[in-house]
Amino acid sequence: MMTLLVCAMIVVAALLFGWARHYPLAELRRQNAELRAGAAEILRYKTERAQLDRMVIDTNELRRLRAERSELMSLRSEIGRLRQTAKSEVPQLQQQVESTAAHTSEARQREANLLAERSARQISRLTASSLGSLVDCVRNVARVNRGKIPGSFAELEVMASADPRKRMQEHVSHILAWTNHLSPRETELTGVSFSVSARSFEFMRFDRPLNTKNPPVPFIREITPRRLPDGSCARDYGFTDGRVEELVSRDGDFSGWEAAQK
């Protein structure tokens, strides 16, 4: 009996020991299962959050792309409109530019023509004035030499030296050495520089002596005819009666007129 009781106690102790060991292990297994479930839930939550973030990013990107596409379509429409406008306005603008250029060219040409005409008039006046002074000088020398007109500059100086007071000689020397110029203002305005002196003229050849008492004839002229803006040529002549005349020839040939005067 005693033996049975001891055996029963041993069995009960063994059961209690086994249960005591099994309970903590079961509890640990339960807690481990809960932890695993929590970790799985956290992982699932992170995965869903990442997917949601990607969806938000994709939505924003899509919205940005749509906005850019809309702007691109607007720009294309504007470019198309500008092209249509250019097709209609460029020829008109080109025509206006060409018309303006033509008017500008015409205005410049008119200005150049006006300046050339002004320059020609100033040169004509300067030439006539210089030749007039020379003709007066020759006639003054002729008065003290019985009206005889010299046939050259050398003869003019010789005849002037016959004046005992030497005033005539000084006057002739001054006239022969004097050079007349266009004014600096006129040269700056027209761009033409011109000068004239006694050596710009020459005595004409005659087969008879000339005298101031005889009918007036041209006795001195410009050496080189001047070209005028219209293409013709001008030449100044000095007459024995003191006149100075400018003749104009289309072809620059004055020989026929000169022969008729002799």
Secondary structure, DSSP 8 states (H G I E B T S, - for coil): -HHHHHHHHHHHHHHHHHHHHHHHHHHHHHHHHHHHHHHHHHHHHHHHHHHHHHHHHHHHHHHHHHHHHHHHHHHHHHHHHHHHHHHHHHHHHHHHHHHHHHHHHHHHHHHHHHHHHHHHHHHHHHHHHHHHHHHHHHHHHHHTTTTEE-SSHHHHHHHHTT-TTSHHHHHHHHHHH-EEE--HHHHHHH----EEEGGGEEE---SS-EETTS---EEEEESS-EE-TTS-EEEEEEETTS-EEEEEESSS--HHHHHHH-
